Amino acid sequence: MNTQSALPKFLLWLMLALTAVLWFATLDHNTLVRPDEGRYAEIPREMVATGDWTTPRLNDLKYFEKPALQYWATATAYTLFGEHHWTARLWAALTGFLGLLLAYYTGMRLYGQRAGYMAAMVLASSFLYFAIGHINILDMGVSFFMNLSLAAILLAQRPQATSTENRWWMYVCWVGMGLSMLSKGLIGVAIPGAVLIIYTLIQRDWALWSRLHIVAGLLIFSAITLPWFVLVSQANPEFLWFFFIHEHVLRYLTPIAGRVHPWYTFIPVVIVGILPWLMPMLSALKHGWTRNVADSKAFQANRMLIVWIVFIFVFFSTSHSKLVPYIVPIFPALALLMGEQISKMSGKVFAWQTSVMIPISIAVWFAAPMALKGASSEVPAVLFANFVPWIQAAAACWLLGSIIAIMLARREKIVSAVTVLSVAGLLMGQAIYLGYNALSPASGAYAIAQQVKPYLKPGVPFYSVAMYEQTLPPYLDRTMTLVAHPDEMEFGIAQEPNKWIAEIATFKQVWRKQPYALAVMSPVTYQQFKDEGLPMREIARDTRRVVVVTP
C-alpha cells in the first residue's frame, strides 16, 4: 500500500469538476455520425414511439444483433429529456465517466490514493477511451460493466479484504457480468470467466474459486439477464439462433460480418489510443508482472490486470470480426497499472517518458494537412480543410501540455505533471471531437433532413432506394421502406418480407401509382432514374444523397 500523504481535497474536487465539464459539455454539439450513431439513436426512438421495449427494431424491422440495455437507457433519456444529440450519446458518456470514478476508487483501494488519482487521470485523457466515451455506440457501456466485474474481483480477492467485503464485492462482480451481457452479449461473461481461469492456472491459486460465491452469483446473474432473454424469445422464437449462433459463434469464427482485418490491427490502435501515455504504458506492462509480489501465494492484482489485458488483446486479434472500439475494455486495466507505477516514479523518469510526446505532437501538427488525401466525391476536400485546424489545435494541446508536464516533473511535482498532461489530453480529445463536426455534411444526414422536413406529411410513403442512410430516420422521426437494399436488416426482412420492396422494377411500378411519396437515393441512382424518365422532383441533395417527391 502506498504510504505517501493524501492528496489535497481541493485538487480532487477541482479535477472532478473540470473533468466532468470537459467530458459532458459538448455532447450536443456534433450531429449524428453514420452509420453507428444513427442506428443506436434510431432503435430507442422506435421503442419510445411504439411502446415495445422488448423487441428491438431498426427501421421497423426486427434487429437482434445486440441486447437491449443501452436501448433502454437511451429510450429512457429520450422520454425524460427529449430526443437530442446529447441524450442519444448520454449512456456512452455516462458509463465512460463512471469508468473514471471506478478507476480512481479501485486504484485507491489497491495501491493508494495517489495511484487511484493518476489512474483516473490517465484513463480520462487516453485518446481512444475519450473518443469512445463521446460516440453513441455500445462499446463504452459494455467496457464499463466488464471493468466493474474486474474491479470487483480485484477488491474482493485482495489479501486485506474481510469475508464480508469479499462476499459483497463478488456480488458486484456478478452484477457487472449480468449487465455486461445485457450490454453486448456473451463477451460480458465469457471474457471475465476466461481471464479468471487463465489467472488461476498461472498462479495455481485454486482457493480463489472457493471465494467466488458462485451459487449466489449465478442467481444474481440470472435475475439480471434471464427476464429479457425469456421475454424476447417468447415474442420472437427466431431470436435465440440468430443472437447466439449468428451474432456470436459465426461472427467470431467466420468472416460473415465483413470486418476482416490483419491480426496486428489492434497494435497501432492501442499505440495511438493510449496517447499521451505511450511510454508509461510500455513501462507498466514491462514491470507490472513482477511488481508487488511480496507473497507469491497471495492474490496478485497486477497479474490479473495483465492477464486481462493480454487475453482481451489476443481474443479480439484472432477474431474474424475486428473493429477499433472492441479493444476499449483493456484501457481501464492499463490505467490502473500505470497509475500504480507513476505514483512511485521519480520525476526524472516521468519527464523522460513524457518527452516522447514532443516529437509525436510536432509530427501530428505537420501531418494534419494530409487529411485532405481522404477527400472524395462524397467527402469534398473543403470539409477536410475545415477539419485540419482542429487537428493542429489538438497537436498544440499535446505539445504544450507535455512541455509543462516535463518541467513540473523535473521539479519532482509528479501529481501536478500528471494533472497537466491529463488536462492537455482532454483538451486534445475535445479539439478532435469538435473539429470532426466539420465533416458533418457528409458524415450524417442532419442538413439534408432539415431540407426534407417541410415535405413530410403523416402517413406518406418514404422509400430508401438501393441504399439506407442510418442517420436520416432519427432526424425525420420516422422509418422508411427499403428498396433493393437489405443492408444489415436482412434477418429482419426475412421475418417480415412484406415491409420492403425487393426489386427496383417493382419500386418503379409502385412509385408511378403513388399520389404523393418521397424517396431517397444516391446521386448515381437518381441520374439513372432521370435518364429513364421516371417521374420525380428533386427537393434536397448533398454529396451522398438525393431526395425526391412524386411530381
C-alpha positions as CSV (number, residue, x, y, z in Angstrom):
1,M,0.0,0.0,0.0
2,N,1.3,3.4,-0.9
3,T,2.0,5.4,2.3
4,Q,2.5,8.8,0.7
5,S,0.5,11.7,2.1
6,A,-3.1,12.1,0.9
7,L,-3.8,14.5,-2.0
8,P,-5.4,17.8,-1.1
9,K,-9.2,17.6,-1.2
10,F,-9.5,20.8,-3.2
11,L,-7.4,19.2,-6.0
12,L,-9.7,16.1,-6.1
13,W,-12.8,18.2,-6.2
14,L,-11.3,20.6,-8.7
15,M,-10.3,17.9,-11.1
16,L,-13.6,16.1,-10.7
17,A,-15.5,19.2,-11.7
18,L,-13.1,20.1,-14.5
19,T,-13.1,16.6,-15.9
20,A,-16.9,16.4,-15.8
21,V,-17.1,19.7,-17.7
22,L,-14.6,18.6,-20.3
23,W,-16.4,15.3,-20.6
24,F,-20.0,16.3,-20.9
25,A,-20.2,19.9,-22.0
26,T,-20.0,19.3,-25.8
27,L,-22.2,16.1,-26.2
28,D,-24.9,18.1,-28.0
29,H,-22.5,19.9,-30.4
30,N,-21.9,17.3,-33.1
31,T,-24.5,15.9,-35.4
32,L,-25.0,12.1,-35.6
33,V,-22.4,10.2,-37.5
34,R,-23.2,7.5,-39.9
35,P,-23.7,4.6,-39.5
36,D,-23.5,3.6,-35.8
37,E,-24.7,6.8,-34.2
38,G,-27.8,6.8,-36.4
39,R,-28.5,3.1,-35.7
40,Y,-28.2,3.4,-31.9
41,A,-30.2,6.6,-31.9
42,E,-33.0,5.1,-34.0
43,I,-33.6,1.8,-32.2
44,P,-34.5,3.5,-28.9
45,R,-36.5,6.2,-30.8
46,E,-38.7,3.4,-32.2
47,M,-39.0,1.8,-28.7
48,V,-40.5,5.1,-27.4
49,A,-42.7,5.6,-30.5
50,T,-44.1,2.0,-30.4
51,G,-44.1,1.4,-26.7
52,D,-42.5,-2.0,-27.4
53,W,-39.3,-2.2,-25.2
54,T,-39.0,-6.0,-25.6
55,T,-38.3,-6.4,-29.3
56,P,-35.6,-4.1,-30.7
57,R,-36.4,-2.8,-34.2
58,L,-34.4,-0.8,-36.7
59,N,-36.4,0.9,-39.4
60,D,-39.4,-1.0,-38.1
61,L,-37.6,-4.4,-38.7
62,K,-36.6,-6.8,-36.0
63,Y,-33.0,-6.2,-35.1
64,F,-31.4,-8.8,-32.8
65,E,-27.7,-8.1,-33.2
66,K,-27.2,-6.7,-29.7
67,P,-29.1,-6.9,-26.3
68,A,-31.3,-4.2,-25.1
69,L,-29.7,-2.4,-22.1
70,Q,-28.3,0.6,-24.0
71,Y,-31.5,0.9,-26.0
72,W,-33.5,1.1,-22.7
73,A,-31.1,3.6,-21.3
74,T,-31.3,5.9,-24.3
75,A,-35.1,5.4,-24.7
76,T,-35.4,6.5,-21.0
77,A,-33.2,9.6,-21.7
78,Y,-35.5,10.4,-24.7
79,T,-38.6,10.0,-22.5
80,L,-37.2,12.2,-19.7
81,F,-35.4,14.9,-21.6
82,G,-36.4,14.6,-25.3
83,E,-34.6,13.4,-28.4
84,H,-31.4,15.3,-28.8
85,H,-27.8,14.6,-29.7
86,W,-26.8,14.7,-26.1
87,T,-29.5,12.3,-25.0
88,A,-28.5,9.9,-27.8
89,R,-24.9,9.9,-26.5
90,L,-25.7,10.2,-22.8
91,W,-25.3,6.5,-22.0
92,A,-21.9,6.2,-23.6
93,A,-20.7,9.4,-21.9
94,L,-22.1,8.5,-18.5
95,T,-20.7,5.0,-18.4
96,G,-17.3,6.3,-19.6
97,F,-17.3,8.9,-16.8
98,L,-18.3,6.3,-14.2
99,G,-15.3,4.3,-15.5
100,L,-13.1,7.1,-14.4
101,L,-14.5,7.1,-10.9
102,L,-14.2,3.4,-10.8
103,A,-10.5,3.6,-11.8
104,Y,-9.9,6.1,-9.0
105,Y,-11.7,4.1,-6.4
106,T,-10.1,0.8,-7.4
107,G,-6.6,2.2,-7.7
108,M,-7.0,3.9,-4.3
109,R,-8.1,0.7,-2.5
110,L,-5.4,-1.4,-4.2
111,Y,-2.4,0.9,-4.4
112,G,-3.2,4.2,-2.5
113,Q,-4.9,7.5,-3.3
114,R,-2.1,8.9,-5.5
115,A,-2.2,5.8,-7.7
116,G,-6.0,5.9,-7.9
117,Y,-5.9,9.6,-8.9
118,M,-3.3,9.0,-11.5
119,A,-5.1,6.0,-12.9
120,A,-8.3,8.1,-13.4
121,M,-6.3,11.0,-15.0
122,V,-4.6,8.6,-17.4
123,L,-7.8,7.0,-18.4
124,A,-9.7,10.2,-18.8
125,S,-7.2,11.6,-21.3
126,S,-6.3,8.4,-23.2
127,F,-7.3,9.3,-26.8
128,L,-9.4,6.2,-27.6
129,Y,-11.1,6.0,-24.3
130,F,-12.2,9.7,-24.5
131,A,-13.3,9.2,-28.1
132,I,-15.5,6.1,-27.5
133,G,-17.0,7.9,-24.5
134,H,-18.4,10.5,-26.8
135,I,-19.8,8.4,-29.6
136,N,-23.2,6.7,-29.5
137,I,-22.1,3.1,-29.7
138,L,-22.3,0.1,-27.4
139,D,-18.7,-0.4,-26.6
140,M,-18.3,2.0,-23.7
141,G,-21.2,0.6,-21.9
142,V,-20.0,-3.0,-22.1
143,S,-16.5,-1.8,-21.2
144,F,-17.7,-0.2,-18.1
145,F,-19.6,-3.2,-16.8
146,M,-16.8,-5.6,-17.8
147,N,-14.4,-3.5,-15.8
148,L,-16.8,-3.2,-12.9
149,S,-16.6,-7.0,-12.8
150,L,-12.8,-6.8,-12.9
151,A,-12.6,-4.1,-10.3
152,A,-15.0,-6.0,-8.0
153,I,-13.0,-9.3,-8.2
154,L,-9.7,-7.4,-7.5
155,L,-11.3,-5.7,-4.5
156,A,-13.0,-8.9,-3.3
157,Q,-9.9,-11.1,-3.6
158,R,-7.2,-8.7,-2.3
159,P,-5.5,-10.0,0.8
160,Q,-6.8,-7.2,3.0
161,A,-10.4,-7.9,2.2
162,T,-12.6,-9.2,5.0
163,S,-15.1,-12.0,4.4
164,T,-17.9,-9.5,4.3
165,E,-16.1,-7.4,1.8
166,N,-15.3,-10.5,-0.3
167,R,-18.9,-11.5,-0.4
168,W,-20.3,-8.1,-1.3
169,W,-17.7,-7.3,-3.9
170,M,-18.2,-10.7,-5.5
171,Y,-21.9,-9.9,-5.7
172,V,-21.0,-6.6,-7.5
173,C,-18.8,-8.7,-9.8
174,W,-21.8,-10.9,-10.8
175,V,-23.9,-7.8,-11.3
176,G,-21.3,-6.4,-13.6
177,M,-21.2,-9.6,-15.7
178,G,-25.0,-9.6,-15.9
179,L,-25.2,-6.0,-17.1
180,S,-22.3,-6.7,-19.5
181,M,-24.2,-9.5,-21.1
182,L,-27.3,-7.2,-21.4
183,S,-25.0,-4.6,-23.0
184,K,-23.4,-6.6,-25.7
185,G,-23.9,-10.3,-25.3
186,L,-21.7,-13.3,-24.2
187,I,-18.4,-11.5,-24.1
188,G,-19.6,-9.8,-20.9
189,V,-19.3,-13.1,-19.1
190,A,-17.0,-15.2,-21.3
191,I,-14.1,-12.8,-21.1
192,P,-14.1,-12.3,-17.3
193,G,-14.6,-16.1,-16.9
194,A,-11.7,-16.9,-19.3
195,V,-9.4,-14.4,-17.5
196,L,-10.2,-16.0,-14.1
197,I,-9.4,-19.5,-15.4
198,I,-6.1,-18.4,-17.0
199,Y,-5.1,-16.5,-13.9
200,T,-5.8,-19.5,-11.8
201,L,-3.8,-21.8,-14.0
202,I,-0.8,-19.5,-14.0
203,Q,-0.9,-18.7,-10.2
204,R,-2.2,-22.1,-9.2
205,D,-4.5,-20.3,-6.8
206,W,-7.2,-22.9,-6.5
207,A,-8.5,-21.5,-3.3
208,L,-9.7,-18.4,-5.2
209,W,-12.6,-20.4,-6.5
210,S,-14.0,-21.0,-3.0
211,R,-14.3,-17.2,-2.6
212,L,-16.3,-16.5,-5.8
213,H,-19.8,-17.1,-4.2
214,I,-20.8,-19.0,-7.3
215,V,-24.3,-20.2,-6.3
216,A,-25.4,-16.7,-5.1
217,G,-23.6,-15.1,-8.0
218,L,-25.4,-17.3,-10.6
219,L,-28.7,-16.4,-9.1
220,I,-27.8,-12.7,-9.3
221,F,-26.6,-13.1,-12.9
222,S,-29.7,-15.0,-13.9
223,A,-32.1,-12.5,-12.2
224,I,-30.5,-9.7,-14.3
225,T,-30.2,-11.4,-17.7
226,L,-33.0,-14.0,-17.9
227,P,-36.1,-11.8,-17.9
228,W,-35.4,-10.0,-21.1
229,F,-33.9,-13.1,-22.9
230,V,-37.0,-15.1,-22.0
231,L,-39.5,-12.3,-23.0
232,V,-37.8,-11.6,-26.3
233,S,-37.6,-15.3,-27.1
234,Q,-41.2,-15.8,-26.3
235,A,-42.2,-12.9,-28.6
236,N,-39.7,-13.9,-31.3
237,P,-38.9,-17.6,-31.5
238,E,-36.2,-16.9,-34.1
239,F,-34.2,-14.8,-31.6
240,L,-32.1,-17.4,-29.9
241,W,-30.5,-18.9,-33.0
242,F,-29.7,-15.5,-34.6
243,F,-28.4,-13.9,-31.4
244,F,-26.3,-16.7,-30.0
245,I,-25.2,-18.6,-33.1
246,H,-25.1,-16.0,-35.9
247,E,-24.0,-13.0,-33.8
248,H,-21.6,-14.7,-31.5
249,V,-20.2,-18.0,-32.9
250,L,-20.3,-17.3,-36.7
251,R,-19.2,-13.7,-36.3
252,Y,-16.2,-14.7,-34.3
253,L,-15.2,-17.8,-36.3
254,T,-16.0,-16.7,-39.8
255,P,-15.8,-13.5,-41.9
256,I,-19.6,-13.3,-42.1
257,A,-19.6,-9.8,-40.6
258,G,-17.3,-8.4,-43.4
259,R,-14.9,-6.9,-40.8
260,V,-11.8,-9.0,-41.6
261,H,-8.5,-7.2,-40.8
262,P,-4.9,-8.3,-40.2
263,W,-4.0,-9.9,-36.9
264,Y,-1.9,-6.9,-35.9
265,T,-4.8,-4.5,-36.3
266,F,-5.0,-3.6,-32.6
267,I,-1.3,-2.9,-32.2
268,P,-1.4,0.6,-33.8
269,V,-4.9,1.1,-32.3
270,V,-3.5,0.7,-28.8
271,I,-0.4,2.7,-29.5
272,V,-2.4,5.7,-30.8
273,G,-5.3,5.2,-28.4
274,I,-3.2,5.3,-25.3
275,L,-1.5,8.6,-26.2
276,P,-0.2,10.7,-24.4
277,W,0.7,7.9,-22.1
278,L,2.6,5.6,-24.5
279,M,5.8,5.2,-22.6
280,P,4.2,4.9,-19.2
281,M,2.1,2.1,-20.7
282,L,5.1,0.2,-22.1
283,S,6.9,0.6,-18.8
284,A,3.9,-0.6,-16.8
285,L,3.5,-3.7,-19.0
286,K,7.2,-4.4,-18.8
287,H,7.4,-4.2,-15.0
288,G,3.8,-4.9,-13.9
289,W,4.1,-8.7,-13.6
290,T,6.9,-8.6,-11.0
291,R,5.8,-5.6,-9.0
292,N,4.2,-6.0,-5.6
293,V,4.8,-9.8,-5.5
294,A,5.8,-10.0,-1.8
295,D,3.9,-13.2,-1.2
296,S,3.7,-15.5,-4.2
297,K,0.7,-17.4,-2.7
298,A,-1.4,-14.2,-2.1
299,F,-3.8,-12.8,-4.7
300,Q,-1.8,-10.7,-7.3
301,A,-3.9,-7.8,-8.6
302,N,-1.2,-6.7,-11.1
303,R,-1.0,-10.2,-12.6
304,M,-4.8,-10.4,-13.0
305,L,-4.7,-7.0,-14.7
306,I,-2.0,-8.2,-17.2
307,V,-3.9,-11.4,-17.9
308,W,-7.0,-9.3,-18.6
309,I,-5.1,-7.0,-20.9
310,V,-3.3,-9.8,-22.8
311,F,-6.3,-12.1,-23.1
312,I,-8.7,-9.4,-24.5
313,F,-6.0,-8.2,-26.9
314,V,-5.4,-11.8,-28.2
315,F,-9.1,-12.7,-28.2
316,F,-10.1,-9.8,-30.5
317,S,-6.9,-10.1,-32.6
318,T,-7.8,-13.6,-33.5
319,S,-11.4,-12.9,-34.2
320,H,-12.6,-12.7,-37.8
321,S,-14.5,-9.6,-36.9
322,K,-12.4,-6.6,-35.8
323,L,-13.5,-3.0,-35.1
324,V,-11.5,-0.3,-33.3
325,P,-13.8,0.0,-30.3
326,Y,-13.6,-3.7,-29.4
327,I,-10.3,-3.1,-27.6
328,V,-11.6,-0.4,-25.2
329,P,-12.0,-2.8,-22.2
330,I,-8.3,-3.1,-21.8
331,F,-7.8,0.7,-21.2
332,P,-9.0,0.8,-17.6
333,A,-6.8,-2.1,-16.7
334,L,-3.8,-0.3,-18.4
335,A,-4.7,2.9,-16.5
336,L,-4.6,1.0,-13.1
337,L,-1.2,-0.5,-13.9
338,M,0.1,2.9,-15.0
339,G,-1.4,4.7,-12.0
340,E,0.4,2.4,-9.6
341,Q,3.7,2.7,-11.3
342,I,3.6,6.5,-11.9
343,S,2.7,7.1,-8.3
344,K,6.1,5.7,-7.3
345,M,8.1,7.0,-10.2
346,S,10.8,9.7,-9.9
347,G,10.3,13.0,-11.7
348,K,13.3,12.3,-13.9
349,V,11.8,9.1,-15.2
350,F,8.4,10.6,-15.8
351,A,9.9,13.6,-17.6
352,W,11.9,11.2,-19.9
353,Q,8.8,9.1,-20.6
354,T,6.7,12.2,-21.4
355,S,9.3,13.7,-23.7
356,V,8.4,11.2,-26.4
357,M,5.2,13.3,-26.9
358,I,7.1,16.3,-28.1
359,P,8.1,14.8,-31.5
360,I,4.7,13.0,-31.7
361,S,2.9,16.2,-31.3
362,I,5.0,18.1,-33.8
363,A,4.6,15.2,-36.3
364,V,0.8,15.4,-35.9
365,W,0.8,19.1,-36.5
366,F,2.7,18.9,-39.7
367,A,0.9,15.7,-40.9
368,A,-2.6,17.3,-40.3
369,P,-2.9,18.6,-43.9
370,M,-2.5,15.1,-45.2
371,A,-6.1,14.6,-44.1
372,L,-7.1,16.2,-47.4
373,K,-6.0,13.0,-49.1
374,G,-9.1,11.4,-47.7
375,A,-11.2,13.6,-49.9
376,S,-13.6,12.1,-52.4
377,S,-16.7,12.9,-54.3
378,E,-18.8,12.1,-51.2
379,V,-16.5,13.9,-48.7
380,P,-15.1,17.0,-50.5
381,A,-11.7,18.4,-49.8
382,V,-13.2,21.6,-48.4
383,L,-14.6,19.6,-45.5
384,F,-11.3,18.1,-44.6
385,A,-9.7,21.5,-45.0
386,N,-12.1,22.8,-42.3
387,F,-11.0,19.9,-40.0
388,V,-7.2,20.4,-40.4
389,P,-7.0,23.4,-38.0
390,W,-8.7,21.4,-35.3
391,I,-6.2,18.6,-35.7
392,Q,-3.4,21.1,-35.4
393,A,-5.1,22.6,-32.3
394,A,-5.2,19.1,-30.8
395,A,-1.5,18.6,-31.5
396,A,-0.8,22.0,-29.9
397,C,-2.6,20.9,-26.7
398,W,-0.5,17.8,-26.5
399,L,2.7,19.7,-27.2
400,L,2.1,22.5,-24.7
401,G,0.9,20.0,-22.0
402,S,3.9,17.8,-22.5
403,I,6.4,20.6,-22.1
404,I,4.7,21.9,-18.9
405,A,4.4,18.4,-17.5
406,I,8.2,17.8,-18.2
407,M,9.1,21.0,-16.4
408,L,7.0,20.1,-13.4
409,A,8.3,16.5,-13.3
410,R,11.9,17.7,-13.3
411,R,11.0,19.6,-10.1
412,E,9.5,16.3,-8.7
413,K,6.0,17.6,-8.9
414,I,4.6,14.4,-10.3
415,V,1.0,14.9,-9.3
416,S,1.0,18.3,-11.0
417,A,2.7,16.9,-14.0
418,V,0.2,14.1,-14.4
419,T,-2.7,16.6,-13.9
420,V,-1.4,19.0,-16.6
421,L,-0.8,16.2,-19.1
422,S,-4.3,14.8,-18.4
423,V,-6.0,18.2,-19.0
424,A,-3.9,18.6,-22.2
425,G,-5.2,15.1,-23.3
426,L,-8.8,16.0,-22.5
427,L,-8.5,19.3,-24.5
428,M,-6.9,17.4,-27.3
429,G,-9.8,15.0,-27.4
430,Q,-12.3,17.8,-27.4
431,A,-10.5,19.5,-30.3
432,I,-10.7,16.4,-32.4
433,Y,-14.3,15.8,-31.3
434,L,-15.5,19.3,-32.1
435,G,-13.5,19.5,-35.2
436,Y,-14.9,16.3,-36.7
437,N,-18.2,18.1,-37.0
438,A,-16.7,19.9,-40.0
439,L,-17.3,16.7,-41.9
440,S,-21.0,16.6,-40.8
441,P,-22.4,17.5,-44.2
442,A,-21.0,14.2,-45.5
443,S,-20.9,12.1,-42.3
444,G,-24.5,12.4,-41.4
445,A,-28.0,13.5,-42.7
446,Y,-28.8,16.4,-40.4
447,A,-28.5,19.1,-43.0
448,I,-30.5,17.2,-45.7
449,A,-33.1,16.2,-43.1
450,Q,-33.9,19.9,-42.5
451,Q,-34.5,20.4,-46.2
452,V,-36.8,17.4,-46.3
453,K,-39.0,18.1,-43.3
454,P,-41.3,20.6,-44.9
455,Y,-42.3,18.0,-47.5
456,L,-43.2,15.3,-44.9
457,K,-46.9,14.6,-44.3
458,P,-48.4,12.0,-41.9
459,G,-48.7,8.6,-43.4
460,V,-46.9,9.5,-46.7
461,P,-44.7,6.7,-48.0
462,F,-40.9,7.3,-47.9
463,Y,-38.7,4.9,-49.8
464,S,-35.0,4.3,-49.4
465,V,-33.9,3.1,-52.8
466,A,-30.7,0.9,-53.2
467,M,-29.3,2.5,-50.0
468,Y,-30.0,3.1,-46.3
469,E,-28.9,6.2,-44.6
470,Q,-28.7,5.3,-40.9
471,T,-28.9,8.9,-39.6
472,L,-31.9,10.0,-41.6
473,P,-34.7,8.3,-39.7
474,P,-33.8,9.7,-36.3
475,Y,-33.9,13.3,-37.7
476,L,-37.1,12.7,-39.7
477,D,-38.7,10.9,-36.7
478,R,-40.0,8.1,-38.9
479,T,-39.0,4.9,-40.7
480,M,-38.6,4.2,-44.4
481,T,-39.4,1.4,-46.8
482,L,-36.3,-0.3,-48.0
483,V,-35.9,-0.9,-51.8
484,A,-33.5,-3.5,-53.2
485,H,-31.1,-3.0,-50.4
486,P,-31.5,-5.0,-47.2
487,D,-28.3,-3.5,-45.6
488,E,-27.9,-5.0,-42.1
489,M,-31.6,-5.7,-41.8
490,E,-31.6,-8.8,-43.9
491,F,-32.6,-11.0,-41.0
492,G,-35.5,-8.7,-40.0
493,I,-36.7,-8.6,-43.7
494,A,-36.7,-12.4,-43.7
495,Q,-39.1,-12.3,-40.8
496,E,-41.3,-9.7,-42.2
497,P,-40.8,-9.6,-46.0
498,N,-43.9,-7.5,-46.6
499,K,-42.1,-4.5,-45.2
500,W,-39.7,-4.0,-48.1
501,I,-39.6,-3.9,-51.9
502,A,-37.1,-6.4,-53.3
503,E,-36.7,-5.2,-56.9
504,I,-36.1,-1.8,-58.5
505,A,-38.6,-2.6,-61.2
506,T,-41.3,-3.2,-58.6
507,F,-40.5,0.1,-56.9
508,K,-40.9,2.0,-60.2
509,Q,-44.4,0.5,-60.6
510,V,-45.4,1.4,-57.1
511,W,-43.9,4.9,-57.4
512,R,-45.8,5.7,-60.5
513,K,-49.1,4.9,-58.7
514,Q,-48.4,7.0,-55.6
515,P,-50.4,10.3,-55.4
516,Y,-47.6,11.7,-53.1
517,A,-44.5,10.0,-51.9
518,L,-40.8,10.7,-51.1
519,A,-37.7,8.7,-51.9
520,V,-34.0,9.0,-51.0
521,M,-31.3,7.5,-53.2
522,S,-27.7,8.0,-54.3
523,P,-26.9,10.7,-56.9
524,V,-25.9,7.8,-59.3
525,T,-29.3,6.1,-58.9
526,Y,-31.1,9.4,-59.2
527,Q,-29.4,10.1,-62.5
528,Q,-30.3,6.7,-63.8
529,F,-33.9,7.2,-63.0
530,K,-33.9,10.6,-64.5
531,D,-32.4,9.3,-67.7
532,E,-35.1,6.6,-67.8
533,G,-37.8,9.2,-67.4
534,L,-39.1,8.2,-64.0
535,P,-41.4,11.0,-62.9
536,M,-39.9,12.7,-59.8
537,R,-38.9,16.1,-58.5
538,E,-35.7,16.8,-56.6
539,I,-36.2,18.6,-53.3
540,A,-32.9,18.1,-51.5
541,R,-29.4,16.9,-52.3
542,D,-25.9,16.6,-50.8
543,T,-22.8,14.6,-51.8
544,R,-24.2,11.3,-50.8
545,R,-28.0,11.5,-51.2
546,V,-30.8,12.9,-53.3
547,V,-34.3,13.2,-52.0
548,V,-37.2,13.4,-54.5
549,V,-41.0,13.6,-54.4
550,T,-43.6,12.5,-56.9
551,P,-44.4,15.3,-59.4
